Amino acid sequence: MDTVQSARRRRPETQPEEEQPLHESAAQRQELFNRIAPVYDNLNDLFTLGLHRLWKRWSVSWSGVKEGDTVLDVCCGSGDLTFLLSEKVGINGKVIGLDFSKELLEISESRQRERQRKKPCYKNIEWVNGDAVDLPFSDSTFDAATIGYGLRNIVDRKKALEEMTRVLKPGSKVSVLDFNKSTSKLNCKIKDWMIDYVVAPFASLYGLANEYRYLKNSIYGYYTGKDEVDDLVKENEGVDRAIDDEDLDKKAEKFIEEFRENLSKEVYEERLA
């Protein structure tokens, strides 16, 4: 893909384990995402075997977004969720894609310019370079919000949720999509293997192995499952769990069926885009 080919190749930079950057501060994480921007989409495909595309469609559905809405995508990255939201709200709606990485936003803007001729709704997207813990928007501005693979990378997650709640209209939803720390030893071993022997070696071709080793640490420092998420919800007034496990299973079955039916068409359209 073009984004991989344009990345500058150089020899892998190896450091002793104890000297690898911890990326504990927001500034360090901002620098990290600026560095990995050229290969961000390709490594997401590699790590999830392409399934992140399906999961992002689920996330958009969970947000409850509808035609004509004004929607916020926090930590928008290269814009996958932002573009899906744009298709949902249509030309009469509005989507704001916010990220603290200027390099990722440049990729998003480039994708928008390339695609909006075939999908005029993409003209309703505005990109904002901003901080998830200090959103530059007035109270009760948005009808829905999403954050995909972003909350895990925010230092002050509680503040980020408070900010998203503040800018949402009463009764609106924020849909959070992310990797979690599994309670299954087998799942943990699979994730570790993928990062250590697939993602990190591939990233090392571009001198980014250490940056992608951060991914493992961020997952192990994230929430384990339902109980921890419930605790987080209790700490944030105005936030509630929108979907229970039974509802999730039903939605998953429906989307898998729709995904199978539309997969060939979607792949064909992306190749033409």
Sequence and secondary structure as in RCSB ss.txt:
>XXXX:A:sequence
MDTVQSARRRRPETQPEEEQPLHESAAQRQELFNRIAPVYDNLNDLFTLGLHRLWKRWSVSWSGVKEGDTVLDVC
CGSGDLTFLLSEKVGINGKVIGLDFSKELLEISESRQRERQRKKPCYKNIEWVNGDAVDLPFSDSTFDAATIGYG
LRNIVDRKKALEEMTRVLKPGSKVSVLDFNKSTSKLNCKIKDWMIDYVVAPFASLYGLANEYRYLKNSIYGYYTG
KDEVDDLVKENEGVDRAIDDEDLDKKAEKFIEEFRENLSKEVYEERLA
>XXXX:A:secstr
 HHHHHS         GGGS    SHHHHHHHHHHHGGGHHHHHHHHHTTTHHHHHHHHHHHTT  TT EEEEET
 TTSHHHHHHHHHH TTSEEEEEES HHHHHHHHHHHHHHTTT GGGGGEEEEE BTTB  S TT EEEEEEES 
GGG S HHHHHHHHHHHEEEEEEEEEE     S HHHHHHHHHHIIIIIHHHHHTTT HHHHHHHHHHHHTS  S
HHHHHHHHHHSTT      HHHHHHHHHHHHHHHHHHHHHHHHHHHH 
